[in-house]
């Protein structure tokens, strides 16, 4: 931006109205550059957020799959038998 300002000022002829126009263009350029930088920053933050969310989801899936893989293959039968025993005990105590 400094280089642009120096070159723009070198083009200004004293006594002309170019100085005002160069100042307006400089202000406009600075504004556009700020908007561009903010837009790029927002896009990068959104991408980082998406990647972090994906990484968390992948880690949660990994942990859950590891936990499920360590379960007994006959767990459904065990749970059913345990449930039946509790129901029978409950019915006996009535």
C-alpha positions in Angstrom: 0.0 0.0 0.0 2.9 2.3 0.8 4.4 1.7 -2.7 1.0 2.5 -4.3 0.7 5.7 -2.3 4.2 6.9 -3.3 3.5 6.1 -7.0 0.1 7.7 -6.9 1.5 10.9 -5.3 4.2 11.0 -7.9 1.5 11.2 -10.6 -0.3 14.2 -8.9 0.4 17.5 -10.6 0.3 20.5 -8.3 -2.8 22.7 -8.8 -4.8 19.9 -10.4 -7.8 18.1 -8.9 -6.0 14.8 -9.2 -5.0 14.9 -5.5 -8.6 14.5 -4.4 -9.3 11.8 -6.9 -6.1 9.9 -5.9 -7.1 10.2 -2.2 -10.6 8.8 -3.0 -9.1 5.9 -4.9 -6.6 5.2 -2.1 -9.4 5.2 0.4 -11.5 2.9 -1.8 -8.6 0.6 -2.4 -7.8 0.3 1.3 -11.5 -0.5 2.0 -11.5 -3.2 -0.7 -8.3 -4.7 0.6 -9.7 -4.8 4.2 -12.9 -6.5 2.9 -10.8 -9.0 1.0 -8.7 -9.8 4.0 -11.7 -10.2 6.2 -13.4 -12.4 3.6 -10.3 -14.6 3.4 -10.1 -14.8 7.2 -13.8 -15.8 7.5 -13.3 -18.5 4.9 -10.2 -19.9 6.6 -12.0 -19.9 10.0 -15.0 -21.7 8.5 -12.7 -24.3 6.9 -10.8 -24.8 10.2 -14.1 -25.1 12.0 -15.3 -27.8 9.6 -12.1 -29.7 9.8 -12.1 -29.6 13.6 -15.7 -30.8 13.7 -14.9 -33.6 11.3 -11.8 -34.6 13.3 -14.0 -34.7 16.5 -16.6 -36.8 14.8 -14.0 -39.2 13.5 -12.4 -39.5 17.0 -15.9 -40.1 18.6 -16.6 -42.8 16.0 -13.3 -44.4 16.6 -13.8 -44.5 20.4 -17.3 -45.9 20.0 -16.2 -48.6 17.5 -13.4 -49.7 19.8 -15.8 -49.9 22.7 -18.3 -51.9 20.6 -15.6 -54.2 19.3 -14.6 -55.2 22.8 -18.1 -56.2 23.8 -18.9 -59.9 24.1 -20.4 -61.4 21.0 -23.1 -63.0 23.1 -24.0 -59.8 24.8 -27.6 -59.8 23.5 -28.2 -63.3 24.9 -26.6 -62.3 28.2 -28.7 -59.2 28.5 -31.9 -61.2 27.7 -31.0 -63.9 30.2 -30.3 -61.3 32.9 -33.5 -59.5 32.1 -35.5 -62.7 32.3 -33.9 -63.6 35.7 -34.8 -60.2 37.1 -38.4 -60.5 35.8 -38.6 -64.0 37.4 -37.2 -62.7 40.7 -39.6 -59.8 40.6 -42.6 -62.2 39.9 -41.5 -64.5 42.7 -41.4 -61.7 45.2 -45.0 -60.6 44.5 
